[in-house]
């Protein structure tokens, strides 16, 4: 299965979860975590290969960020929960990842010089995802 198909499948799950699944905070946040982590891993793979991200790669990175921001707005009432606060950290880390990719992808030289920073930011996103899942498991 290609990355593009995986991404489309993830995005379809997010949309379906938010449209058809009753507003169950835990279920929806899990889907967002899966998508954000999956997209971060995709960029990590691109960086590991040394290939510069395409404009389509950047577009694919931005869409889940937009949806995650919509989620945080929709569930502001959950702001007292640790999992919500942790999810805000995921969104912030992912936003920094998108910004790093966007800033570095202009030329091969800038991408090669910055791709380790991008990979480090992927690890930050992954760590924030783990922390959010732990908070969810504790029902907080």
Backbone as a chain_set.jsonl record, in Angstrom:
{"seq": "XXXXXXXXXXXXXXXXXXXXXXXXXXXXXXXXXXXXXXXXXXXXXXXXXXXXXXXXXXXXXXXXXXXXXXXXXXXXXXXXXXXXXXXXXXXXXXXXXXXXXXXXXXXXXXXXXXXXXXXXXXXXXXXXXXXXXXXXXXXX", "coords": {"N": [[0.846, -1.168, 0.0], [0.595, 2.207, -0.818], [2.064, 5.252, 0.485], [0.385, 7.403, 0.035], [-2.152, 6.225, -0.191], [-2.41, 5.173, 2.364], [-2.441, 7.507, 3.859], [-4.744, 8.767, 2.855], [-6.602, 6.898, 3.715], [-6.313, 7.157, 6.519], [-7.141, 9.831, 6.827], [-9.757, 9.618, 5.935], [-10.822, 8.025, 7.945], [-10.664, 9.795, 10.103], [-12.456, 11.817, 9.294], [-14.83, 10.302, 9.043], [-15.075, 9.399, 11.667], [-15.585, 11.768, 13.031], [-17.922, 12.587, 11.828], [-19.83, 10.451, 11.809], [-19.576, 8.945, 14.154], [-20.782, 8.989, 17.423], [-20.251, 11.828, 19.511], [-17.79, 10.994, 21.045], [-15.347, 11.655, 23.023], [-12.885, 10.278, 23.703], [-12.62, 8.33, 21.699], [-12.485, 9.839, 19.349], [-10.237, 11.462, 19.8], [-8.256, 9.531, 19.853], [-8.203, 8.716, 17.179], [-7.278, 11.062, 15.977], [-4.738, 11.147, 17.149], [-3.592, 8.855, 16.013], [-3.517, 9.611, 13.299], [-1.949, 11.995, 13.295], [0.463, 11.012, 14.361], [1.034, 9.061, 12.434], [1.425, 10.641, 10.132], [3.622, 12.133, 10.948], [5.49, 10.078, 11.129], [5.63, 9.41, 8.458], [6.927, 11.659, 7.367], [9.3, 11.399, 8.739], [10.275, 9.089, 7.541], [10.673, 10.032, 4.938], [12.632, 11.95, 5.461], [14.65, 10.278, 6.438], [15.328, 8.886, 4.136], [16.426, 10.92, 2.745], [15.153, 12.282, 0.8], [13.698, 15.201, -0.484], [10.77, 16.793, 0.741], [7.752, 16.97, -1.142], [5.522, 19.498, -2.552], [2.965, 18.365, -2.316], [3.368, 16.592, -0.193], [3.653, 18.404, 1.902], [1.102, 19.57, 1.897], [-0.386, 17.331, 2.635], [0.539, 17.063, 5.223], [-0.438, 19.349, 6.466], [-3.266, 19.244, 6.481], [-4.185, 17.307, 8.517], [-3.369, 18.747, 10.762], [-5.013, 20.984, 10.687], [-7.497, 19.745, 11.092], [-7.059, 18.687, 13.655], [-6.84, 21.019, 15.148], [-9.464, 21.917, 14.862], [-10.73, 19.932, 16.325], [-9.741, 20.504, 18.922], [-10.985, 22.928, 19.368], [-13.676, 22.196, 19.282], [-13.866, 20.524, 21.488], [-13.276, 22.098, 23.712], [-14.464, 22.215, 26.179], [-13.448, 20.079, 27.518], [-11.139, 20.886, 28.621], [-10.143, 20.689, 31.214], [-9.175, 18.184, 31.487], [-6.383, 16.012, 31.68], [-5.586, 14.585, 29.416], [-6.573, 16.168, 27.355], [-5.039, 18.493, 27.664], [-2.536, 17.369, 27.188], [-2.934, 16.586, 24.551], [-3.073, 19.073, 23.322], [-0.385, 19.694, 23.486], [0.642, 17.788, 21.723], [-0.453, 18.753, 19.331], [0.812, 21.247, 19.2], [3.529, 20.43, 18.992], [3.396, 19.021, 16.603], [2.676, 21.062, 14.889], [5.023, 22.572, 14.977], [6.676, 20.751, 13.714], [5.558, 20.722, 11.114], [6.1, 23.38, 10.406], [8.912, 23.334, 10.429], [9.453, 21.512, 8.365], [8.31, 22.873, 6.2], [9.883, 25.199, 6.136], [12.376, 24.138, 5.495], [12.22, 22.742, 3.101], [12.638, 24.033, 0.688], [15.041, 24.02, -0.906], [17.394, 21.522, -2.011], [19.776, 21.665, -0.562], [19.06, 23.111, 1.774], [17.19, 21.359, 2.829], [18.769, 19.046, 3.298], [20.487, 20.07, 5.206], [18.784, 20.484, 7.316], [17.267, 18.259, 7.841], [17.8, 16.48, 9.984], [16.971, 17.943, 12.173], [14.259, 17.994, 11.636], [13.724, 15.266, 11.906], [14.28, 14.981, 14.624], [12.205, 16.516, 15.656], [10.069, 14.944, 14.918], [10.383, 12.87, 16.733], [9.74, 14.241, 19.064], [7.019, 14.748, 18.629], [6.109, 12.078, 18.619], [6.677, 11.339, 21.279], [4.957, 13.039, 22.661], [2.541, 12.059, 21.766], [2.552, 9.53, 22.979], [2.444, 10.316, 25.684], [-0.072, 11.506, 25.718], [-1.723, 9.329, 25.13], [-1.24, 7.832, 27.436], [-2.391, 9.476, 29.381], [-5.026, 9.328, 28.524], [-5.507, 6.625, 29.013], [-5.531, 6.629, 31.729], [-7.857, 7.826, 32.127], [-7.994, 10.574, 32.281]], "CA": [[0.0, 0.0, 0.0], [1.417, 3.406, -0.914], [1.87, 6.26, 1.534], [-0.779, 8.228, -0.308], [-3.356, 5.465, 0.169], [-2.457, 5.103, 3.827], [-2.845, 8.831, 4.336], [-6.148, 8.944, 2.504], [-7.371, 6.038, 4.625], [-6.309, 7.814, 7.826], [-7.985, 11.022, 6.782], [-11.15, 9.163, 5.833], [-11.219, 7.58, 9.28], [-10.885, 10.993, 10.92], [-13.709, 12.445, 8.867], [-15.94, 9.417, 9.416], [-15.21, 9.392, 13.126], [-16.193, 13.008, 13.486], [-19.25, 12.751, 11.25], [-20.766, 9.376, 12.097], [-19.439, 8.396, 15.497], [-21.247, 9.939, 18.432], [-19.15, 12.626, 20.048], [-17.099, 10.326, 22.134], [-14.056, 12.325, 23.094], [-11.756, 9.349, 23.692], [-12.501, 7.669, 20.394], [-12.077, 10.818, 18.339], [-8.86, 11.888, 20.051], [-7.393, 8.414, 19.433], [-8.064, 8.778, 15.721], [-6.374, 12.176, 15.689], [-3.384, 10.736, 17.526], [-3.121, 7.924, 14.982], [-3.227, 10.339, 12.057], [-0.803, 12.891, 13.485], [1.652, 10.179, 14.507], [1.308, 8.456, 11.13], [1.982, 11.65, 9.224], [4.973, 12.436, 11.429], [6.331, 8.953, 10.73], [5.841, 9.509, 7.009], [7.968, 12.667, 7.148], [10.541, 10.804, 9.231], [10.745, 8.191, 6.482], [11.175, 10.874, 3.843], [13.903, 12.529, 5.918], [15.637, 9.199, 6.529], [15.777, 8.586, 2.771], [17.11, 12.088, 2.211], [14.324, 12.898, -0.242], [13.064, 16.459, -0.104], [9.309, 16.691, 0.644], [7.1, 17.663, -2.258], [4.393, 20.341, -2.125], [1.867, 17.483, -1.892], [3.694, 16.102, 1.15], [3.337, 19.476, 2.841], [-0.362, 19.658, 1.962], [-0.842, 16.184, 3.426], [0.885, 17.338, 6.619], [-1.221, 20.467, 6.991], [-4.676, 18.908, 6.681], [-4.454, 16.763, 9.86], [-3.185, 19.819, 11.739], [-6.251, 21.765, 10.649], [-8.543, 18.932, 11.737], [-6.748, 18.6, 15.085], [-7.225, 22.312, 15.735], [-10.923, 21.91, 14.95], [-11.056, 19.064, 17.456], [-9.49, 21.205, 20.185], [-12.038, 23.938, 19.523], [-14.937, 21.513, 19.546], [-13.825, 19.902, 22.805], [-12.71, 23.009, 24.721], [-15.075, 21.896, 27.47], [-12.628, 19.025, 28.136], [-9.869, 21.518, 28.969], [-9.673, 20.284, 32.534], [-8.617, 16.83, 31.429], [-4.948, 15.908, 31.355], [-5.447, 14.125, 28.035], [-6.805, 17.328, 26.475], [-3.833, 19.339, 27.749], [-1.467, 16.65, 26.487], [-3.218, 16.651, 23.121], [-2.635, 20.404, 22.878], [1.067, 19.584, 23.311], [0.837, 17.055, 20.463], [-0.775, 19.673, 18.232], [1.899, 22.223, 19.144], [4.73, 19.776, 18.472], [3.153, 18.706, 15.193], [2.73, 22.348, 14.185], [6.444, 22.89, 14.829], [7.185, 19.843, 12.684], [5.108, 21.24, 9.815], [6.859, 24.61, 10.142], [10.298, 22.957, 10.111], [9.455, 20.915, 7.019], [8.025, 23.933, 5.235], [11.042, 26.098, 6.05], [13.569, 23.458, 4.999], [12.026, 21.977, 1.871], [12.82, 24.87, -0.49], [16.143, 23.555, -1.751], [18.019, 20.297, -1.524], [20.783, 22.0, 0.445], [18.402, 23.454, 3.041], [16.587, 20.143, 3.361], [19.823, 18.182, 3.833], [21.025, 20.701, 6.409], [17.758, 20.573, 8.359], [16.449, 17.049, 7.998], [17.956, 15.896, 11.319], [16.083, 18.724, 13.047], [12.922, 17.48, 11.353], [13.627, 13.936, 12.524], [14.196, 15.197, 16.071], [10.849, 17.004, 15.948], [9.195, 13.765, 14.809], [10.48, 12.165, 18.013], [8.98, 15.035, 20.038], [5.601, 14.443, 18.375], [5.859, 10.714, 19.07], [6.682, 11.329, 22.744], [3.725, 13.713, 23.103], [1.45, 11.108, 21.494], [2.615, 8.521, 24.041], [1.962, 10.953, 26.912], [-1.519, 11.695, 25.596], [-2.343, 8.007, 25.268], [-1.16, 7.46, 28.846], [-3.415, 10.248, 30.08], [-6.316, 8.734, 28.142], [-5.636, 5.346, 29.694], [-5.845, 6.945, 33.125], [-9.176, 8.484, 32.081], [-7.891, 11.972, 32.704]], "C": [[0.895, 1.236, 0.0], [1.123, 4.345, 0.246], [0.609, 7.058, 1.271], [-2.069, 7.506, 0.076], [-3.513, 5.35, 1.677], [-2.961, 6.422, 4.387], [-4.316, 9.08, 4.047], [-7.027, 8.106, 3.431], [-7.444, 6.651, 6.019], [-7.255, 9.002, 7.845], [-9.457, 10.655, 6.678], [-11.661, 8.706, 7.188], [-11.504, 8.779, 10.183], [-12.226, 11.625, 10.573], [-14.904, 11.591, 9.283], [-16.154, 9.405, 10.924], [-15.913, 10.646, 13.616], [-17.608, 13.188, 12.953], [-20.231, 11.709, 11.779], [-20.695, 8.8, 13.508], [-19.984, 9.431, 16.476], [-20.04, 10.64, 19.058], [-18.555, 11.978, 21.291], [-15.66, 10.809, 22.093], [-12.892, 11.348, 22.942], [-11.543, 8.72, 22.323], [-11.958, 8.642, 19.345], [-10.631, 11.257, 18.558], [-7.875, 10.784, 19.645], [-7.161, 8.433, 17.922], [-7.112, 9.914, 15.343], [-4.928, 11.818, 16.031], [-2.791, 9.795, 16.489], [-2.691, 8.671, 13.725], [-1.996, 11.223, 12.215], [0.497, 12.096, 13.613], [2.03, 9.535, 13.173], [1.929, 9.433, 10.147], [3.406, 12.036, 9.647], [5.936, 11.321, 11.023], [6.609, 8.966, 9.23], [6.967, 10.505, 6.725], [9.313, 12.149, 7.647], [11.13, 9.867, 8.182], [11.328, 8.947, 5.305], [12.537, 11.456, 4.224], [14.997, 11.467, 5.986], [16.194, 8.842, 5.16], [16.563, 9.743, 2.164], [16.325, 12.805, 1.133], [13.662, 14.157, 0.306], [11.551, 16.323, -0.246], [8.769, 17.506, -0.526], [6.036, 18.611, -1.708], [3.199, 19.495, -1.67], [2.117, 16.91, -0.502], [3.334, 17.154, 2.192], [1.828, 19.627, 2.997], [-0.921, 18.529, 2.816], [-0.524, 16.357, 4.908], [-0.045, 18.364, 7.245], [-2.658, 20.062, 7.307], [-4.959, 18.299, 8.061], [-4.272, 17.802, 10.969], [-4.442, 20.672, 11.826], [-7.371, 21.023, 11.37], [-8.296, 18.824, 13.244], [-7.105, 19.903, 15.791], [-8.744, 22.405, 15.869], [-11.383, 21.058, 16.13], [-10.87, 19.815, 18.77], [-10.534, 22.29, 20.427], [-13.357, 23.288, 19.927], [-14.996, 20.97, 20.974], [-13.177, 20.789, 23.867], [-13.262, 22.724, 26.115], [-14.306, 20.803, 28.217], [-11.287, 19.572, 28.625], [-9.315, 21.162, 30.332], [-9.038, 18.905, 32.558], [-7.141, 16.872, 31.042], [-4.756, 15.494, 29.895], [-5.668, 15.27, 27.047], [-5.566, 18.224, 26.477], [-2.65, 18.684, 27.029], [-1.681, 16.703, 24.976], [-2.844, 18.02, 22.558], [-1.122, 20.426, 22.652], [1.411, 18.829, 22.028], [0.64, 18.003, 19.291], [0.333, 20.717, 18.092], [3.183, 21.64, 18.568], [4.583, 19.468, 16.988], [3.204, 19.982, 14.355], [4.182, 22.786, 13.975], [7.097, 21.998, 13.777], [6.813, 20.356, 11.297], [5.903, 22.492, 9.449], [8.303, 24.294, 9.754], [10.396, 22.369, 8.708], [9.257, 21.995, 5.972], [9.233, 24.849, 5.042], [12.227, 25.447, 5.35], [13.42, 22.87, 3.605], [12.32, 22.758, 0.595], [13.909, 24.41, -1.451], [16.705, 22.268, -1.162], [19.013, 20.59, -0.404], [20.131, 22.335, 1.787], [17.753, 22.223, 3.658], [17.647, 19.239, 3.991], [20.388, 18.752, 5.133], [20.065, 20.621, 7.59], [17.055, 19.263, 8.643], [16.647, 16.36, 9.336], [17.097, 16.642, 12.335], [14.647, 18.245, 12.869], [12.738, 16.121, 12.027], [13.545, 14.04, 14.044], [12.798, 15.663, 16.461], [9.827, 15.878, 15.816], [9.217, 12.996, 16.127], [9.727, 12.915, 19.123], [7.484, 14.759, 19.875], [5.272, 13.057, 18.92], [5.796, 10.635, 20.599], [5.414, 11.979, 23.292], [2.521, 12.804, 22.864], [1.408, 10.054, 22.595], [2.065, 9.107, 25.351], [0.445, 11.15, 26.881], [-2.243, 10.374, 25.74], [-2.314, 7.536, 26.734], [-2.215, 8.201, 29.662], [-4.806, 9.717, 29.76], [-6.547, 7.429, 28.894], [-5.986, 5.535, 31.169], [-7.21, 7.619, 33.253], [-9.114, 9.916, 32.598], [-7.771, 12.892, 31.522]], "O": [[1.864, 1.291, 0.758], [0.084, 4.251, 0.899], [-0.149, 7.354, 2.196], [-2.985, 8.127, 0.616], [-4.625, 5.421, 2.2], [-3.807, 6.446, 5.281], [-5.049, 9.555, 4.915], [-8.079, 8.564, 3.876], [-8.509, 6.667, 6.636], [-8.064, 9.157, 8.759], [-10.308, 11.317, 7.272], [-12.81, 8.971, 7.54], [-12.475, 8.774, 10.939], [-13.029, 11.929, 11.456], [-15.882, 12.111, 9.818], [-17.291, 9.402, 11.395], [-16.746, 10.582, 14.521], [-18.414, 13.88, 13.575], [-21.351, 12.054, 12.157], [-21.67, 8.225, 13.992], [-19.676, 10.618, 16.364], [-18.944, 10.083, 19.114], [-18.808, 12.39, 22.423], [-14.872, 10.414, 21.234], [-12.002, 11.578, 22.124], [-10.412, 8.597, 21.854], [-11.079, 8.295, 18.557], [-9.881, 11.407, 17.593], [-6.786, 11.074, 19.15], [-6.048, 8.191, 17.453], [-6.243, 9.742, 14.488], [-4.007, 12.149, 15.285], [-1.621, 9.922, 16.127], [-1.633, 8.397, 13.158], [-1.102, 11.204, 11.369], [1.516, 12.472, 13.033], [3.208, 9.471, 12.824], [2.855, 9.084, 9.415], [4.279, 12.239, 8.804], [7.067, 11.591, 10.62], [7.69, 8.579, 8.787], [7.861, 10.22, 5.928], [10.35, 12.429, 7.044], [12.341, 9.855, 7.962], [12.351, 8.554, 4.744], [13.472, 11.457, 3.423], [16.144, 11.733, 5.628], [17.378, 8.534, 5.024], [17.281, 9.563, 1.181], [16.776, 13.822, 0.606], [13.135, 14.167, 1.418], [11.08, 15.791, -1.251], [9.272, 18.584, -0.845], [5.686, 18.536, -0.53], [2.498, 19.876, -0.733], [1.181, 16.759, 0.283], [2.776, 16.832, 3.24], [1.332, 19.793, 4.112], [-1.822, 18.744, 3.627], [-1.252, 15.844, 5.758], [-0.397, 18.258, 8.42], [-3.209, 20.504, 8.315], [-5.898, 18.739, 8.726], [-4.947, 17.74, 11.996], [-4.88, 21.035, 12.918], [-8.105, 21.612, 12.164], [-9.247, 18.867, 14.025], [-7.616, 19.885, 16.911], [-9.252, 22.911, 16.869], [-12.314, 21.425, 16.846], [-11.741, 19.771, 19.638], [-10.922, 22.537, 21.569], [-14.06, 23.781, 20.809], [-16.06, 20.96, 21.594], [-12.591, 20.28, 24.822], [-12.588, 22.971, 27.115], [-14.495, 20.626, 29.42], [-10.401, 18.803, 28.999], [-8.119, 21.325, 30.572], [-8.429, 18.514, 33.553], [-6.72, 17.66, 30.195], [-3.861, 15.999, 29.218], [-5.009, 15.324, 26.008], [-5.102, 18.659, 25.423], [-1.87, 19.354, 26.353], [-0.726, 16.848, 24.213], [-2.349, 18.113, 21.435], [-0.635, 21.093, 21.739], [2.359, 19.187, 21.328], [1.459, 18.052, 18.373], [0.745, 21.034, 16.976], [3.85, 22.278, 17.753], [5.525, 19.632, 16.213], [3.721, 19.974, 13.238], [4.527, 23.311, 12.917], [7.972, 22.446, 13.036], [7.661, 20.415, 10.407], [6.331, 22.642, 8.305], [8.853, 24.921, 8.849], [11.314, 22.691, 7.955], [9.964, 22.024, 4.965], [9.561, 25.227, 3.918], [13.002, 26.131, 4.681], [14.426, 22.529, 2.982], [12.254, 22.184, -0.492], [13.715, 24.411, -2.666], [16.518, 21.965, 0.017], [19.084, 19.856, 0.581], [20.606, 21.885, 2.83], [17.765, 22.062, 4.878], [17.448, 18.723, 5.091], [20.725, 18.003, 6.05], [20.494, 20.683, 8.742], [16.306, 19.174, 9.615], [15.721, 15.693, 9.8], [16.555, 16.032, 13.256], [13.908, 18.107, 13.844], [11.706, 15.866, 12.648], [12.822, 13.274, 14.682], [12.269, 15.242, 17.49], [8.825, 15.865, 16.53], [8.177, 12.521, 16.584], [9.147, 12.294, 20.013], [6.771, 14.562, 20.859], [4.266, 12.883, 19.607], [4.946, 9.933, 21.146], [4.86, 11.511, 24.287], [1.589, 12.781, 23.668], [0.331, 9.723, 23.09], [1.295, 8.443, 26.046], [-0.233, 10.981, 27.895], [-3.276, 10.305, 26.407], [-3.265, 6.913, 27.205], [-2.855, 7.615, 30.535], [-5.668, 9.664, 30.638], [-7.656, 7.162, 29.357], [-6.655, 4.696, 31.772], [-7.654, 7.941, 34.355], [-10.035, 10.405, 33.252], [-7.674, 14.107, 31.694]]}, "num_chains": 1, "name": "protein.A"}
